[in-house]
Amino acid sequence: MSDWLDIERGDAPLIVCFPHGGTAIPEAIEAGLSSPWLARKDADWHIAQLYAFVRDMGATTIRTAMSRTVIDCNRDPSGLSLYPGQATTGLCPTETFDGEPLYSATRPDEAEIARRRANWFDPYHAALRDEIYRLRTRHDHIVVYDAHSIRSRVPRLFEGELPQFNVGTNGGATCSPALREAVASICAASGHSHVVDGRFRGGWTTRHYGAPDIGIHAIQMELAMRGYLTEPEAPLPDNWPAALGTQPAVLPVLHRIIQACLDFAKGRS
């Protein structure tokens, strides 16, 4: 436990990760930014609060309070793009999803990126590996569920309006076909739009840890934020972030998805 890394342990065969919900930025880093608001604009707003119910279901949760502007815990630490040929942000982003510069002057150099990786990226993933090991020794199969959200419209990243539920399994490589189908079926029956392995096929966490042959099944869920808050036409300092809705439309569906992950893992054990 630390002032930026929160781990709540459960005994069920499920880990829910929140790599992008944080907004903390150390003063020394914030001093070099073009705008503190821009630096927090692309957070997965309210994501841990939205999934708070998983704790009552016995899941383990891992959450970083550090902003993705400081270090993105869901990027390849080597710096390689997870989506070659498409616009994306890096391990230490230098611009927002909309292409706005995050730094007023000097961008983080290789030494600074290495320092941030050692301070925050590596401990986050060490904790995740420890929890995977702990639960895998108790269960024959576990699910690592990487929880994300994004604005419904980000023209620089994708065309038009993003589907409500975006399931990522890297083309089925990171989990059992049965789990992929169970989650996709719930999304399809929800009445909301969905896609499997579309624009978001799963980030580094899903691709790195997903190993279904040895009982570790990883899946990413990227939610369009309209399902749990009212999105403005354009995010501005006076309207963004919007508040978490009192009755999020996606919440009942998320309950069913998480239950399906648990049922899958327990049924395979």
C-alpha positions in Angstrom: 0.0 0.0 0.0 1.2 3.5 -0.8 -0.1 7.0 -1.2 -0.7 6.4 -4.9 -1.3 2.7 -5.3 -4.4 1.1 -3.8 -4.8 -2.6 -3.6 -7.9 -4.3 -2.1 -7.6 -8.0 -1.9 -10.4 -10.4 -2.4 -10.5 -14.2 -2.7 -12.5 -14.6 -5.9 -10.7 -15.5 -9.1 -11.0 -12.0 -10.5 -8.8 -8.9 -10.6 -10.2 -5.6 -11.8 -7.5 -3.0 -12.7 -7.9 0.8 -13.0 -4.7 2.1 -14.7 -6.2 5.4 -16.0 -8.5 6.7 -13.3 -5.9 8.7 -11.4 -5.4 12.5 -11.5 -2.4 12.9 -9.2 0.5 14.9 -10.7 3.7 15.6 -8.6 4.4 19.3 -8.3 7.7 19.1 -10.1 6.0 17.6 -13.1 3.0 19.8 -13.0 5.2 22.9 -13.1 6.3 22.0 -16.7 2.8 21.3 -18.0 1.0 23.7 -20.3 -2.3 23.2 -18.3 -3.1 21.1 -15.3 -6.7 20.8 -16.7 -5.4 19.4 -20.0 -3.2 17.0 -18.1 -6.2 15.5 -16.4 -8.7 15.8 -19.3 -8.2 12.3 -20.6 -8.6 10.4 -17.3 -11.0 7.5 -17.1 -13.3 9.7 -15.0 -15.2 8.0 -12.1 -14.1 4.5 -13.3 -13.3 3.0 -9.9 -16.4 4.4 -8.4 -18.5 3.0 -11.2 -17.1 -0.5 -10.5 -17.1 -0.2 -6.7 -19.6 -3.1 -6.6 -17.0 -5.6 -7.6 -15.5 -5.5 -4.1 -18.7 -7.0 -2.7 -18.4 -9.8 -5.2 -15.0 -10.8 -3.8 -12.8 -9.3 -6.6 -9.4 -7.9 -6.0 -8.9 -4.3 -7.3 -5.7 -2.5 -8.2 -5.9 1.3 -8.7 -3.2 3.9 -9.3 -3.9 7.5 -8.3 -1.2 8.8 -10.7 -2.4 10.6 -13.8 -1.8 8.9 -17.1 0.0 12.1 -18.1 2.7 11.2 -15.6 3.0 7.6 -16.7 0.6 5.4 -18.6 0.4 2.0 -16.9 -1.3 0.4 -19.9 1.4 1.1 -22.5 4.3 -1.1 -23.7 7.2 0.0 -21.5 9.5 -0.4 -24.5 7.7 2.5 -26.2 6.4 0.4 -29.1 2.9 1.4 -30.3 0.1 -1.0 -29.5 -1.8 0.3 -32.5 0.7 0.9 -35.3 -0.5 3.4 -37.9 -3.1 4.8 -35.6 -3.0 7.9 -33.4 -2.3 7.0 -29.8 -0.4 8.3 -26.7 2.8 6.9 -25.3 4.3 5.8 -22.0 4.7 9.4 -21.0 2.2 11.2 -23.2 3.2 14.6 -24.6 -0.2 15.5 -26.0 -3.9 14.9 -25.2 -6.2 12.6 -27.2 -7.2 15.7 -29.2 -3.5 16.5 -30.0 -3.1 19.4 -27.6 0.4 19.8 -26.3 0.8 18.8 -22.6 4.1 20.5 -22.0 4.9 24.2 -22.1 8.5 23.6 -22.9 10.7 20.6 -22.2 9.1 17.2 -22.8 10.3 14.2 -20.7 13.6 12.8 -22.0 14.7 9.2 -21.8 16.1 9.7 -18.3 12.9 11.2 -17.1 10.8 8.5 -18.7 13.0 5.9 -17.0 12.6 7.6 -13.7 8.8 7.7 -13.9 8.7 4.1 -15.0 10.8 3.0 -12.0 8.7 5.1 -9.6 5.2 4.2 -10.8 4.9 1.9 -13.8 7.1 -0.9 -12.4 5.6 -1.0 -8.9 2.0 -1.0 -10.3 2.8 -4.0 -12.5 4.8 -5.7 -9.7 1.6 -5.5 -7.6 -0.5 -6.9 -10.4 1.9 -9.8 -10.9 1.8 -10.5 -7.2 -2.0 -10.6 -7.2 -2.1 -12.8 -10.3 0.3 -15.2 -8.6 -1.6 -15.2 -5.3 -5.0 -16.0 -6.9 -3.7 -18.4 -9.5 -2.2 -20.5 -6.7 -5.7 -20.8 -5.3 -7.7 -21.1 -8.5 -7.1 -23.1 -11.7 -8.4 -20.2 -13.7 -8.5 -16.4 -13.0 -9.7 -13.4 -15.0 -7.8 -10.1 -15.2 -10.4 -7.5 -16.2 -8.8 -4.1 -17.2 -11.4 -1.4 -16.8 -11.3 1.7 -19.0 -13.5 4.5 -20.3 -13.2 7.3 -22.9 -15.3 10.1 -24.3 -17.7 8.9 -27.0 -16.3 11.1 -29.7 -12.6 11.7 -30.1 -12.1 12.3 -33.8 -8.3 12.1 -33.7 -8.6 8.5 -32.3 -11.6 7.1 -34.1 -14.4 8.1 -36.5 -17.9 8.9 -35.3 -19.3 7.7 -32.0 -17.6 4.9 -30.2 -19.8 1.8 -29.4 -20.9 1.8 -25.7 -19.1 -1.4 -24.9 -15.7 -2.1 -26.5 -14.4 -5.6 -25.6 -10.7 -6.2 -26.1 -9.0 -9.6 -26.3 -6.4 -9.0 -29.0 -8.2 -11.1 -31.5 -9.1 -13.8 -29.0 -5.5 -14.4 -27.9 -5.8 -13.2 -24.3 -8.7 -15.3 -23.0 -10.7 -18.4 -23.6 -13.3 -18.2 -26.4 -15.9 -19.1 -23.9 -15.2 -16.0 -21.8 -15.0 -13.7 -24.9 -18.4 -15.1 -26.1 -20.0 -14.8 -22.6 -19.1 -11.1 -22.3 -20.0 -10.3 -25.9 -23.4 -12.0 -25.6 -24.2 -9.9 -22.5 -23.2 -6.7 -24.4 -25.3 -7.7 -27.4 -28.4 -8.4 -25.3 -28.1 -5.1 -23.4 -29.7 -3.0 -26.1 -26.5 -0.8 -26.3 -24.0 -0.8 -29.1 -20.9 -3.0 -28.7 -17.9 -4.3 -30.6 -15.3 -7.0 -29.9 -11.7 -6.3 -30.8 -12.6 -3.1 -32.7 -10.6 0.1 -32.3 -9.6 -1.0 -28.8 -8.2 -4.5 -28.9 -6.7 -4.5 -25.4 -3.8 -2.5 -24.1 -0.5 -3.7 -22.7 -2.0 -5.2 -19.6 -4.4 -7.4 -21.4 -1.8 -8.5 -24.0 1.0 -9.0 -21.5 -0.8 -11.0 -18.9 -3.4 -12.9 -20.9 -2.2 -16.5 -21.0 -5.3 -18.7 -21.3 -3.2 -21.9 -21.7 -2.0 -21.5 -18.1 -5.3 -20.3 -16.7 -4.9 -16.5 -16.8 -7.6 -14.9 -18.9 -7.3 -11.2 -19.6 -10.0 -8.9 -21.1 -10.3 -5.2 -21.5 -13.5 -3.2 -21.3 -13.4 0.3 -22.8 -16.7 2.1 -22.0 -18.0 5.1 -23.9 -18.5 7.6 -21.1 -22.0 8.5 -22.2 -23.2 5.4 -20.5 -22.5 6.8 -17.0 -22.3 10.6 -17.3 -23.6 13.4 -19.4 -21.0 14.3 -22.0 -20.7 17.9 -23.2 -20.5 18.6 -26.9 -16.9 19.8 -26.2 -15.0 19.3 -22.9 -14.0 22.6 -21.4 -12.7 23.6 -18.0 -16.1 24.8 -16.9 -18.0 21.6 -17.9 -15.4 18.8 -17.7 -15.3 16.4 -16.0 -19.0 15.8 -15.7 -20.4 14.2 -12.6 -21.1 10.5 -12.3 -24.7 9.9 -13.1 -27.1 8.8 -10.3 -28.4 5.8 -12.3 -25.7 4.9 -14.9 -27.2 3.2 -17.8 -24.3 0.7 -18.1 -24.3 -0.3 -14.5 -26.7 -3.2 -14.6 -24.9 -4.6 -17.7 -21.5 -4.3 -15.9 -23.0 -6.3 -13.0 -23.9 -9.1 -15.4 -20.5 -8.9 -17.1 -18.5 -9.2 -13.9 -20.7 -12.0 -12.7 -20.1 -13.8 -16.0 -16.3 -13.4 -15.5 -16.7 -15.0 -12.1 -18.9 -17.8 -13.3 -16.4 -18.5 -16.1 -13.4 -18.7 -13.7 -15.2 -20.7 -11.1 -16.8 -23.0 -13.6 -13.3 -23.7 -15.1 -11.7 -24.4 -11.8 
